[in-house]
């Protein structure tokens, strides 16, 4: 994979991650239609790294919100008042929303 190919696939990932289509599918289709051939291992590693990059970007973008939610959640647990603050409730909602993915993903 060349540097230019990696840049193009990174742009495709960035543009398609947050719309209701499969960004991973695009990472497979774009090389296919452009006639690029990568080894399975190289393609898999690139896909994983690009997904981690997306996750990192989301954490950076929402860092203030995530810090506020985490702080309120932990304070609510320590004070034994877990649902008083809106951000503490959001922490619980995030945990509850993640449980199905954890259960079915295993």
Biopython code that builds the backbone (N, CA, C, O; Angstrom):
import numpy as np
from Bio.PDB.StructureBuilder import StructureBuilder

atoms = [
    (1, "UNK", "N", (0.846, -1.168, 0.000)),
    (1, "UNK", "CA", (0.000, 0.000, 0.000)),
    (1, "UNK", "C", (0.893, 1.233, 0.000)),
    (1, "UNK", "O", (1.814, 1.358, 0.806)),
    (2, "UNK", "N", (0.600, 2.126, -0.911)),
    (2, "UNK", "CA", (1.386, 3.352, -0.986)),
    (2, "UNK", "C", (0.824, 4.378, -0.006)),
    (2, "UNK", "O", (-0.273, 4.225, 0.530)),
    (3, "UNK", "N", (1.604, 5.414, 0.206)),
    (3, "UNK", "CA", (1.175, 6.494, 1.092)),
    (3, "UNK", "C", (-0.085, 7.160, 0.542)),
    (3, "UNK", "O", (-1.006, 7.462, 1.302)),
    (4, "UNK", "N", (-0.134, 7.391, -0.765)),
    (4, "UNK", "CA", (-1.299, 8.018, -1.392)),
    (4, "UNK", "C", (-2.545, 7.138, -1.228)),
    (4, "UNK", "O", (-3.631, 7.649, -0.957)),
    (5, "UNK", "N", (-2.391, 5.836, -1.389)),
    (5, "UNK", "CA", (-3.525, 4.929, -1.191)),
    (5, "UNK", "C", (-4.029, 4.996, 0.255)),
    (5, "UNK", "O", (-5.235, 5.007, 0.503)),
    (6, "UNK", "N", (-3.094, 5.040, 1.196)),
    (6, "UNK", "CA", (-3.477, 5.135, 2.607)),
    (6, "UNK", "C", (-4.217, 6.441, 2.879)),
    (6, "UNK", "O", (-5.198, 6.450, 3.623)),
    (7, "UNK", "N", (-3.764, 7.535, 2.292)),
    (7, "UNK", "CA", (-4.432, 8.830, 2.461)),
    (7, "UNK", "C", (-5.848, 8.767, 1.889)),
    (7, "UNK", "O", (-6.799, 9.211, 2.532)),
    (8, "UNK", "N", (-5.986, 8.223, 0.698)),
    (8, "UNK", "CA", (-7.304, 8.132, 0.057)),
    (8, "UNK", "C", (-8.248, 7.280, 0.898)),
    (8, "UNK", "O", (-9.400, 7.659, 1.110)),
    (9, "UNK", "N", (-7.774, 6.141, 1.376)),
    (9, "UNK", "CA", (-8.626, 5.280, 2.203)),
    (9, "UNK", "C", (-8.948, 5.938, 3.546)),
    (9, "UNK", "O", (-10.041, 5.747, 4.079)),
    (10, "UNK", "N", (-8.021, 6.698, 4.091)),
    (10, "UNK", "CA", (-8.293, 7.443, 5.325)),
    (10, "UNK", "C", (-9.372, 8.489, 5.123)),
    (10, "UNK", "O", (-10.225, 8.684, 5.989)),
    (11, "UNK", "N", (-9.339, 9.162, 3.984)),
    (11, "UNK", "CA", (-10.378, 10.147, 3.664)),
    (11, "UNK", "C", (-11.728, 9.456, 3.501)),
    (11, "UNK", "O", (-12.746, 9.943, 3.994)),
    (12, "UNK", "N", (-11.732, 8.324, 2.810)),
    (12, "UNK", "CA", (-12.982, 7.561, 2.650)),
    (12, "UNK", "C", (-13.527, 7.169, 4.020)),
    (12, "UNK", "O", (-14.725, 7.300, 4.270)),
    (13, "UNK", "N", (-12.666, 6.697, 4.897)),
    (13, "UNK", "CA", (-13.085, 6.318, 6.250)),
    (13, "UNK", "C", (-13.676, 7.519, 6.977)),
    (13, "UNK", "O", (-14.742, 7.414, 7.583)),
    (14, "UNK", "N", (-13.002, 8.645, 6.922)),
    (14, "UNK", "CA", (-13.481, 9.838, 7.607)),
    (14, "UNK", "C", (-14.816, 10.329, 7.082)),
    (14, "UNK", "O", (-15.654, 10.798, 7.853)),
    (15, "UNK", "N", (-15.019, 10.227, 5.781)),
    (15, "UNK", "CA", (-16.264, 10.709, 5.182)),
    (15, "UNK", "C", (-17.438, 9.760, 5.402)),
    (15, "UNK", "O", (-18.587, 10.198, 5.455)),
    (16, "UNK", "N", (-17.160, 8.477, 5.527)),
    (16, "UNK", "CA", (-18.253, 7.502, 5.603)),
    (16, "UNK", "C", (-18.513, 6.962, 7.000)),
    (16, "UNK", "O", (-19.487, 6.233, 7.190)),
    (17, "UNK", "N", (-17.696, 7.285, 7.973)),
    (17, "UNK", "CA", (-17.859, 6.702, 9.308)),
    (17, "UNK", "C", (-19.165, 7.125, 9.970)),
    (17, "UNK", "O", (-19.804, 6.311, 10.635)),
    (18, "UNK", "N", (-19.565, 8.353, 9.806)),
    (18, "UNK", "CA", (-20.698, 8.859, 10.568)),
    (18, "UNK", "C", (-21.981, 8.982, 9.764)),
    (18, "UNK", "O", (-22.935, 9.616, 10.215)),
    (19, "UNK", "N", (-22.015, 8.388, 8.588)),
    (19, "UNK", "CA", (-23.269, 8.302, 7.852)),
    (19, "UNK", "C", (-23.726, 6.846, 7.911)),
    (19, "UNK", "O", (-22.907, 5.947, 8.100)),
    (20, "UNK", "N", (-25.016, 6.611, 7.753)),
    (20, "UNK", "CA", (-25.523, 5.247, 7.982)),
    (20, "UNK", "C", (-25.199, 4.261, 6.858)),
    (20, "UNK", "O", (-26.090, 3.636, 6.283)),
    (21, "UNK", "N", (-23.926, 4.138, 6.566)),
    (21, "UNK", "CA", (-23.431, 3.122, 5.644)),
    (21, "UNK", "C", (-22.201, 2.505, 6.285)),
    (21, "UNK", "O", (-21.672, 3.041, 7.258)),
    (22, "UNK", "N", (-21.755, 1.412, 5.761)),
    (22, "UNK", "CA", (-20.607, 0.722, 6.343)),
    (22, "UNK", "C", (-19.306, 1.339, 5.851)),
    (22, "UNK", "O", (-18.946, 1.197, 4.683)),
    (23, "UNK", "N", (-18.605, 2.024, 6.747)),
    (23, "UNK", "CA", (-17.305, 2.573, 6.360)),
    (23, "UNK", "C", (-16.316, 1.443, 6.093)),
    (23, "UNK", "O", (-15.442, 1.576, 5.237)),
    (24, "UNK", "N", (-16.445, 0.339, 6.815)),
    (24, "UNK", "CA", (-15.571, -0.805, 6.569)),
    (24, "UNK", "C", (-15.824, -1.383, 5.185)),
    (24, "UNK", "O", (-14.897, -1.824, 4.506)),
    (25, "UNK", "N", (-17.078, -1.376, 4.778)),
    (25, "UNK", "CA", (-17.409, -1.826, 3.425)),
    (25, "UNK", "C", (-16.760, -0.956, 2.373)),
    (25, "UNK", "O", (-16.286, -1.454, 1.351)),
    (26, "UNK", "N", (-16.736, 0.339, 2.618)),
    (26, "UNK", "CA", (-16.082, 1.240, 1.672)),
    (26, "UNK", "C", (-14.581, 0.975, 1.595)),
    (26, "UNK", "O", (-13.973, 1.103, 0.532)),
    (27, "UNK", "N", (-13.991, 0.604, 2.729)),
    (27, "UNK", "CA", (-12.558, 0.305, 2.729)),
    (27, "UNK", "C", (-12.249, -0.957, 1.929)),
    (27, "UNK", "O", (-11.105, -1.172, 1.529)),
    (28, "UNK", "N", (-13.245, -1.778, 1.695)),
    (28, "UNK", "CA", (-13.081, -2.961, 0.847)),
    (28, "UNK", "C", (-13.411, -2.622, -0.604)),
    (28, "UNK", "O", (-12.707, -3.039, -1.523)),
    (29, "UNK", "N", (-14.489, -1.861, -0.802)),
    (29, "UNK", "CA", (-14.957, -1.572, -2.161)),
    (29, "UNK", "C", (-14.053, -0.608, -2.928)),
    (29, "UNK", "O", (-13.821, -0.803, -4.121)),
    (30, "UNK", "N", (-13.546, 0.420, -2.266)),
    (30, "UNK", "CA", (-12.715, 1.408, -2.967)),
    (30, "UNK", "C", (-11.482, 0.755, -3.592)),
    (30, "UNK", "O", (-11.236, 0.964, -4.780)),
    (31, "UNK", "N", (-10.694, -0.027, -2.843)),
    (31, "UNK", "CA", (-9.551, -0.683, -3.487)),
    (31, "UNK", "C", (-9.969, -1.627, -4.619)),
    (31, "UNK", "O", (-9.281, -1.730, -5.634)),
    (32, "UNK", "N", (-11.093, -2.307, -4.438)),
    (32, "UNK", "CA", (-11.568, -3.224, -5.479)),
    (32, "UNK", "C", (-11.853, -2.468, -6.776)),
    (32, "UNK", "O", (-11.397, -2.873, -7.845)),
    (33, "UNK", "N", (-12.604, -1.375, -6.684)),
    (33, "UNK", "CA", (-12.977, -0.624, -7.884)),
    (33, "UNK", "C", (-11.807, 0.144, -8.492)),
    (33, "UNK", "O", (-11.804, 0.433, -9.689)),
    (34, "UNK", "N", (-10.811, 0.474, -7.665)),
    (34, "UNK", "CA", (-9.639, 1.176, -8.189)),
    (34, "UNK", "C", (-8.536, 0.216, -8.627)),
    (34, "UNK", "O", (-7.489, 0.648, -9.109)),
    (35, "UNK", "N", (-8.769, -1.079, -8.460)),
    (35, "UNK", "CA", (-7.798, -2.068, -8.910)),
    (35, "UNK", "C", (-6.584, -2.207, -8.009)),
    (35, "UNK", "O", (-5.536, -2.679, -8.450)),
    (36, "UNK", "N", (-6.712, -1.805, -6.757)),
    (36, "UNK", "CA", (-5.613, -1.952, -5.814)),
    (36, "UNK", "C", (-5.683, -3.345, -5.204)),
    (36, "UNK", "O", (-6.766, -3.845, -4.903)),
    (37, "UNK", "N", (-4.536, -3.960, -5.025)),
    (37, "UNK", "CA", (-4.488, -5.300, -4.451)),
    (37, "UNK", "C", (-3.577, -5.283, -3.230)),
    (37, "UNK", "O", (-2.389, -4.974, -3.324)),
    (38, "UNK", "N", (-4.152, -5.615, -2.098)),
    (38, "UNK", "CA", (-3.396, -5.700, -0.852)),
    (38, "UNK", "C", (-3.508, -7.121, -0.328)),
    (38, "UNK", "O", (-4.470, -7.833, -0.615)),
    (39, "UNK", "N", (-2.511, -7.517, 0.442)),
    (39, "UNK", "CA", (-2.611, -8.800, 1.124)),
    (39, "UNK", "C", (-3.689, -8.719, 2.196)),
    (39, "UNK", "O", (-4.002, -7.637, 2.692)),
    (40, "UNK", "N", (-4.254, -9.866, 2.550)),
    (40, "UNK", "CA", (-5.310, -9.877, 3.568)),
    (40, "UNK", "C", (-4.821, -9.307, 4.887)),
    (40, "UNK", "O", (-5.525, -8.541, 5.544)),
    (41, "UNK", "N", (-3.608, -9.687, 5.271)),
    (41, "UNK", "CA", (-3.073, -9.214, 6.544)),
    (41, "UNK", "C", (-2.860, -7.707, 6.512)),
    (41, "UNK", "O", (-3.217, -7.008, 7.461)),
    (42, "UNK", "N", (-2.284, -7.206, 5.432)),
    (42, "UNK", "CA", (-2.041, -5.769, 5.317)),
    (42, "UNK", "C", (-3.360, -4.995, 5.331)),
    (42, "UNK", "O", (-3.465, -3.968, 6.003)),
    (43, "UNK", "N", (-4.356, -5.472, 4.604)),
    (43, "UNK", "CA", (-5.657, -4.812, 4.584)),
    (43, "UNK", "C", (-6.327, -4.826, 5.944)),
    (43, "UNK", "O", (-6.926, -3.833, 6.358)),
    (44, "UNK", "N", (-6.226, -5.956, 6.644)),
    (44, "UNK", "CA", (-6.832, -6.075, 7.973)),
    (44, "UNK", "C", (-6.169, -5.119, 8.954)),
    (44, "UNK", "O", (-6.851, -4.414, 9.698)),
    (45, "UNK", "N", (-4.843, -5.095, 8.954)),
    (45, "UNK", "CA", (-4.116, -4.208, 9.866)),
    (45, "UNK", "C", (-4.468, -2.754, 9.583)),
    (45, "UNK", "O", (-4.679, -1.974, 10.512)),
    (46, "UNK", "N", (-4.534, -2.383, 8.306)),
    (46, "UNK", "CA", (-4.891, -1.011, 7.957)),
    (46, "UNK", "C", (-6.305, -0.689, 8.436)),
    (46, "UNK", "O", (-6.534, 0.379, 9.002)),
    (47, "UNK", "N", (-7.251, -1.593, 8.219)),
    (47, "UNK", "CA", (-8.632, -1.372, 8.669)),
    (47, "UNK", "C", (-8.696, -1.158, 10.179)),
    (47, "UNK", "O", (-9.385, -0.256, 10.653)),
    (48, "UNK", "N", (-7.983, -1.982, 10.924)),
    (48, "UNK", "CA", (-7.977, -1.852, 12.384)),
    (48, "UNK", "C", (-7.392, -0.509, 12.794)),
    (48, "UNK", "O", (-7.950, 0.173, 13.653)),
    (49, "UNK", "N", (-6.279, -0.126, 12.191)),
    (49, "UNK", "CA", (-5.650, 1.148, 12.547)),
    (49, "UNK", "C", (-6.533, 2.335, 12.195)),
    (49, "UNK", "O", (-6.602, 3.304, 12.952)),
    (50, "UNK", "N", (-7.203, 2.270, 11.063)),
    (50, "UNK", "CA", (-8.094, 3.360, 10.665)),
    (50, "UNK", "C", (-9.278, 3.448, 11.633)),
    (50, "UNK", "O", (-9.702, 4.547, 11.988)),
    (51, "UNK", "N", (-9.813, 2.307, 12.059)),
    (51, "UNK", "CA", (-10.915, 2.318, 13.025)),
    (51, "UNK", "C", (-10.452, 2.895, 14.365)),
    (51, "UNK", "O", (-11.183, 3.655, 15.000)),
    (52, "UNK", "N", (-9.243, 2.535, 14.792)),
    (52, "UNK", "CA", (-8.697, 3.106, 16.026)),
    (52, "UNK", "C", (-8.500, 4.608, 15.884)),
    (52, "UNK", "O", (-8.746, 5.362, 16.825)),
    (53, "UNK", "N", (-8.058, 5.040, 14.713)),
    (53, "UNK", "CA", (-7.902, 6.472, 14.460)),
    (53, "UNK", "C", (-9.221, 7.208, 14.570)),
    (53, "UNK", "O", (-9.280, 8.311, 15.113)),
    (54, "UNK", "N", (-10.279, 6.599, 14.057)),
    (54, "UNK", "CA", (-11.612, 7.194, 14.157)),
    (54, "UNK", "C", (-12.045, 7.285, 15.616)),
    (54, "UNK", "O", (-12.557, 8.316, 16.052)),
    (55, "UNK", "N", (-11.841, 6.213, 16.363)),
    (55, "UNK", "CA", (-12.200, 6.207, 17.779)),
    (55, "UNK", "C", (-11.424, 7.283, 18.538)),
    (55, "UNK", "O", (-11.992, 7.987, 19.372)),
    (56, "UNK", "N", (-10.136, 7.411, 18.253)),
    (56, "UNK", "CA", (-9.298, 8.425, 18.889)),
    (56, "UNK", "C", (-9.814, 9.826, 18.564)),
    (56, "UNK", "O", (-9.884, 10.683, 19.444)),
    (57, "UNK", "N", (-10.175, 10.058, 17.303)),
    (57, "UNK", "CA", (-10.696, 11.365, 16.895)),
    (57, "UNK", "C", (-12.000, 11.687, 17.621)),
    (57, "UNK", "O", (-12.217, 12.828, 18.031)),
    (58, "UNK", "N", (-12.864, 10.692, 17.782)),
    (58, "UNK", "CA", (-14.129, 10.903, 18.499)),
    (58, "UNK", "C", (-13.855, 11.242, 19.957)),
    (58, "UNK", "O", (-14.481, 12.144, 20.513)),
    (59, "UNK", "N", (-12.919, 10.522, 20.583)),
    (59, "UNK", "CA", (-12.570, 10.821, 21.972)),
    (59, "UNK", "C", (-11.997, 12.226, 22.111)),
    (59, "UNK", "O", (-12.323, 12.933, 23.064)),
    (60, "UNK", "N", (-11.157, 12.635, 21.184)),
    (60, "UNK", "CA", (-10.588, 13.987, 21.231)),
    (60, "UNK", "C", (-11.699, 15.027, 21.068)),
    (60, "UNK", "O", (-11.746, 16.005, 21.814)),
    (61, "UNK", "N", (-12.577, 14.823, 20.112)),
    (61, "UNK", "CA", (-13.644, 15.791, 19.844)),
    (61, "UNK", "C", (-14.586, 15.933, 21.043)),
    (61, "UNK", "O", (-14.997, 17.042, 21.383)),
    (62, "UNK", "N", (-14.924, 14.811, 21.680)),
    (62, "UNK", "CA", (-15.867, 14.822, 22.795)),
    (62, "UNK", "C", (-15.179, 14.765, 24.155)),
    (62, "UNK", "O", (-15.821, 14.426, 25.150)),
    (63, "UNK", "N", (-13.902, 15.085, 24.221)),
    (63, "UNK", "CA", (-13.142, 14.911, 25.458)),
    (63, "UNK", "C", (-13.750, 15.671, 26.636)),
    (63, "UNK", "O", (-13.824, 15.123, 27.736)),
    (64, "UNK", "N", (-14.187, 16.917, 26.437)),
    (64, "UNK", "CA", (-14.759, 17.696, 27.548)),
    (64, "UNK", "C", (-16.038, 17.036, 28.059)),
    (64, "UNK", "O", (-16.255, 16.936, 29.266)),
    (65, "UNK", "N", (-16.871, 16.592, 27.140)),
    (65, "UNK", "CA", (-18.104, 15.913, 27.543)),
    (65, "UNK", "C", (-17.796, 14.598, 28.250)),
    (65, "UNK", "O", (-18.402, 14.286, 29.275)),
    (66, "UNK", "N", (-16.854, 13.827, 27.707)),
    (66, "UNK", "CA", (-16.512, 12.537, 28.311)),
    (66, "UNK", "C", (-15.916, 12.712, 29.702)),
    (66, "UNK", "O", (-16.202, 11.927, 30.606)),
    (67, "UNK", "N", (-15.092, 13.737, 29.875)),
    (67, "UNK", "CA", (-14.510, 14.007, 31.195)),
    (67, "UNK", "C", (-15.604, 14.404, 32.177)),
    (67, "UNK", "O", (-15.624, 13.925, 33.311)),
    (68, "UNK", "N", (-16.520, 15.281, 31.750)),
    (68, "UNK", "CA", (-17.611, 15.714, 32.630)),
    (68, "UNK", "C", (-18.512, 14.542, 33.008)),
    (68, "UNK", "O", (-18.917, 14.417, 34.164)),
    (69, "UNK", "N", (-18.826, 13.689, 32.045)),
    (69, "UNK", "CA", (-19.683, 12.529, 32.315)),
    (69, "UNK", "C", (-18.985, 11.563, 33.264)),
    (69, "UNK", "O", (-19.595, 11.078, 34.217)),
    (70, "UNK", "N", (-17.711, 11.280, 33.008)),
    (70, "UNK", "CA", (-16.957, 10.358, 33.863)),
    (70, "UNK", "C", (-16.842, 10.897, 35.280)),
    (70, "UNK", "O", (-17.040, 10.165, 36.250)),
    (71, "UNK", "N", (-16.520, 12.181, 35.397)),
    (71, "UNK", "CA", (-16.377, 12.803, 36.717)),
    (71, "UNK", "C", (-17.699, 12.750, 37.486)),
    (71, "UNK", "O", (-17.719, 12.358, 38.653)),
    (72, "UNK", "N", (-18.798, 13.140, 36.844)),
    (72, "UNK", "CA", (-20.102, 13.123, 37.512)),
    (72, "UNK", "C", (-20.528, 11.698, 37.858)),
    (72, "UNK", "O", (-21.099, 11.457, 38.922)),
    (73, "UNK", "N", (-20.251, 10.764, 36.964)),
    (73, "UNK", "CA", (-20.601, 9.367, 37.214)),
    (73, "UNK", "C", (-19.878, 8.846, 38.453)),
    (73, "UNK", "O", (-20.497, 8.261, 39.342)),
    (74, "UNK", "N", (-18.566, 9.061, 38.508)),
    (74, "UNK", "CA", (-17.784, 8.575, 39.648)),
    (74, "UNK", "C", (-18.194, 9.265, 40.943)),
    (74, "UNK", "O", (-18.291, 8.620, 41.987)),
    (75, "UNK", "N", (-18.437, 10.577, 40.882)),
    (75, "UNK", "CA", (-18.885, 11.293, 42.080)),
    (75, "UNK", "C", (-20.244, 10.779, 42.544)),
    (75, "UNK", "O", (-20.481, 10.647, 43.744)),
    (76, "UNK", "N", (-21.128, 10.493, 41.610)),
    (76, "UNK", "CA", (-22.437, 9.953, 41.970)),
    (76, "UNK", "C", (-22.331, 8.591, 42.629)),
    (76, "UNK", "O", (-23.057, 8.299, 43.580)),
    (77, "UNK", "N", (-21.433, 7.759, 42.131)),
    (77, "UNK", "CA", (-21.234, 6.431, 42.727)),
    (77, "UNK", "C", (-20.643, 6.569, 44.126)),
    (77, "UNK", "O", (-21.088, 5.903, 45.061)),
    (78, "UNK", "N", (-19.636, 7.439, 44.268)),
    (78, "UNK", "CA", (-18.988, 7.626, 45.571)),
    (78, "UNK", "C", (-19.975, 8.186, 46.589)),
    (78, "UNK", "O", (-19.995, 7.750, 47.740)),
    (79, "UNK", "N", (-20.789, 9.142, 46.175)),
    (79, "UNK", "CA", (-21.764, 9.773, 47.085)),
    (79, "UNK", "C", (-23.036, 8.939, 47.263)),
    (79, "UNK", "O", (-23.910, 9.295, 48.052)),
    (80, "UNK", "N", (-23.132, 7.856, 46.543)),
    (80, "UNK", "CA", (-24.320, 6.993, 46.561)),
    (80, "UNK", "C", (-25.575, 7.752, 46.122)),
    (80, "UNK", "O", (-26.677, 7.507, 46.613)),
    (81, "UNK", "N", (-25.376, 8.671, 45.190)),
    (81, "UNK", "CA", (-26.475, 9.405, 44.555)),
    (81, "UNK", "C", (-26.252, 9.346, 43.045)),
    (81, "UNK", "O", (-25.978, 10.369, 42.417)),
    (82, "UNK", "N", (-26.370, 8.150, 42.461)),
    (82, "UNK", "CA", (-25.940, 7.971, 41.072)),
    (82, "UNK", "C", (-26.799, 8.648, 40.012)),
    (82, "UNK", "O", (-26.356, 8.795, 38.873)),
    (83, "UNK", "N", (-28.017, 9.063, 40.356)),
    (83, "UNK", "CA", (-28.900, 9.610, 39.320)),
    (83, "UNK", "C", (-29.273, 11.069, 39.546)),
    (83, "UNK", "O", (-30.195, 11.567, 38.899)),
    (84, "UNK", "N", (-28.590, 11.765, 40.439)),
    (84, "UNK", "CA", (-28.936, 13.153, 40.746)),
    (84, "UNK", "C", (-28.494, 14.086, 39.624)),
    (84, "UNK", "O", (-29.292, 14.885, 39.134)),
    (85, "UNK", "N", (-27.253, 13.996, 39.221)),
    (85, "UNK", "CA", (-26.706, 14.883, 38.182)),
    (85, "UNK", "C", (-27.021, 14.333, 36.790)),
    (85, "UNK", "O", (-26.967, 13.121, 36.578)),
    (86, "UNK", "N", (-27.348, 15.210, 35.841)),
    (86, "UNK", "CA", (-27.618, 14.745, 34.466)),
    (86, "UNK", "C", (-26.438, 13.996, 33.840)),
    (86, "UNK", "O", (-26.634, 13.000, 33.145)),
    (87, "UNK", "N", (-25.213, 14.475, 34.085)),
    (87, "UNK", "CA", (-24.051, 13.793, 33.512)),
    (87, "UNK", "C", (-23.822, 12.430, 34.157)),
    (87, "UNK", "O", (-23.332, 11.506, 33.507)),
    (88, "UNK", "N", (-24.170, 12.306, 35.414)),
    (88, "UNK", "CA", (-24.061, 11.005, 36.071)),
    (88, "UNK", "C", (-25.061, 10.027, 35.455)),
    (88, "UNK", "O", (-24.733, 8.867, 35.204)),
    (89, "UNK", "N", (-26.281, 10.504, 35.216)),
    (89, "UNK", "CA", (-27.280, 9.659, 34.547)),
    (89, "UNK", "C", (-26.796, 9.254, 33.159)),
    (89, "UNK", "O", (-26.976, 8.112, 32.736)),
    (90, "UNK", "N", (-26.182, 10.201, 32.459)),
    (90, "UNK", "CA", (-25.670, 9.897, 31.117)),
    (90, "UNK", "C", (-24.622, 8.787, 31.183)),
    (90, "UNK", "O", (-24.584, 7.918, 30.313)),
    (91, "UNK", "N", (-23.772, 8.812, 32.210)),
    (91, "UNK", "CA", (-22.792, 7.742, 32.388)),
    (91, "UNK", "C", (-23.466, 6.387, 32.526)),
    (91, "UNK", "O", (-23.033, 5.408, 31.918)),
    (92, "UNK", "N", (-24.532, 6.327, 33.331)),
    (92, "UNK", "CA", (-25.285, 5.080, 33.478)),
    (92, "UNK", "C", (-25.940, 4.686, 32.165)),
    (92, "UNK", "O", (-25.944, 3.509, 31.803)),
    (93, "UNK", "N", (-26.494, 5.657, 31.446)),
    (93, "UNK", "CA", (-27.135, 5.358, 30.161)),
    (93, "UNK", "C", (-26.127, 4.796, 29.161)),
    (93, "UNK", "O", (-26.440, 3.879, 28.402)),
    (94, "UNK", "N", (-24.921, 5.350, 29.168)),
    (94, "UNK", "CA", (-23.883, 4.847, 28.253)),
    (94, "UNK", "C", (-23.502, 3.410, 28.589)),
    (94, "UNK", "O", (-23.311, 2.583, 27.698)),
    (95, "UNK", "N", (-23.395, 3.126, 29.873)),
    (95, "UNK", "CA", (-23.080, 1.754, 30.289)),
    (95, "UNK", "C", (-24.204, 0.808, 29.872)),
    (95, "UNK", "O", (-23.946, -0.261, 29.318)),
    (96, "UNK", "N", (-25.447, 1.201, 30.139)),
    (96, "UNK", "CA", (-26.586, 0.354, 29.772)),
    (96, "UNK", "C", (-26.688, 0.168, 28.262)),
    (96, "UNK", "O", (-27.024, -0.918, 27.790)),
    (97, "UNK", "N", (-26.401, 1.216, 27.509)),
    (97, "UNK", "CA", (-26.475, 1.118, 26.048)),
    (97, "UNK", "C", (-25.366, 0.242, 25.478)),
    (97, "UNK", "O", (-25.511, -0.312, 24.389)),
    (98, "UNK", "N", (-24.263, 0.115, 26.206)),
    (98, "UNK", "CA", (-23.131, -0.679, 25.742)),
    (98, "UNK", "C", (-23.302, -2.168, 26.064)),
    (98, "UNK", "O", (-22.713, -3.018, 25.396)),
    (99, "UNK", "N", (-24.094, -2.479, 27.067)),
    (99, "UNK", "CA", (-24.249, -3.876, 27.495)),
    (99, "UNK", "C", (-24.700, -4.824, 26.383)),
    (99, "UNK", "O", (-24.124, -5.906, 26.266)),
    (100, "UNK", "N", (-25.692, -4.483, 25.563)),
    (100, "UNK", "CA", (-26.066, -5.426, 24.497)),
    (100, "UNK", "C", (-24.913, -5.732, 23.536)),
    (100, "UNK", "O", (-24.753, -6.873, 23.102)),
    (101, "UNK", "N", (-24.124, -4.728, 23.209)),
    (101, "UNK", "CA", (-22.984, -4.965, 22.321)),
    (101, "UNK", "C", (-21.959, -5.872, 22.987)),
    (101, "UNK", "O", (-21.349, -6.714, 22.328)),
    (102, "UNK", "N", (-21.770, -5.702, 24.283)),
    (102, "UNK", "CA", (-20.829, -6.556, 25.013)),
    (102, "UNK", "C", (-21.348, -7.993, 25.044)),
    (102, "UNK", "O", (-20.600, -8.935, 24.782)),
    (103, "UNK", "N", (-22.621, -8.151, 25.363)),
    (103, "UNK", "CA", (-23.204, -9.492, 25.473)),
    (103, "UNK", "C", (-23.198, -10.200, 24.124)),
    (103, "UNK", "O", (-22.750, -11.343, 24.025)),
    (104, "UNK", "N", (-23.690, -9.534, 23.090)),
    (104, "UNK", "CA", (-23.797, -10.181, 21.783)),
    (104, "UNK", "C", (-22.475, -10.189, 21.022)),
    (104, "UNK", "O", (-22.294, -10.983, 20.099)),
    (105, "UNK", "N", (-21.557, -9.314, 21.402)),
    (105, "UNK", "CA", (-20.256, -9.282, 20.745)),
    (105, "UNK", "C", (-19.322, -10.381, 21.216)),
    (105, "UNK", "O", (-18.368, -10.733, 20.524)),
    (106, "UNK", "N", (-19.595, -10.918, 22.384)),
    (106, "UNK", "CA", (-18.757, -11.992, 22.912)),
    (106, "UNK", "C", (-19.154, -13.267, 22.240)),
    (106, "UNK", "O", (-18.582, -14.319, 22.526)),
]
sb = StructureBuilder()
sb.init_structure("model")
sb.init_model(0)
sb.init_chain("A")
sb.init_seg("    ")
for serial, (resi, resn, name, xyz) in enumerate(atoms, 1):
    if name == "N":
        sb.init_residue(resn, " ", resi, " ")
    sb.init_atom(name, np.array(xyz, "f"), 0.0, 1.0, " ", f" {name:<3s}", serial, name[0])
structure = sb.get_structure()
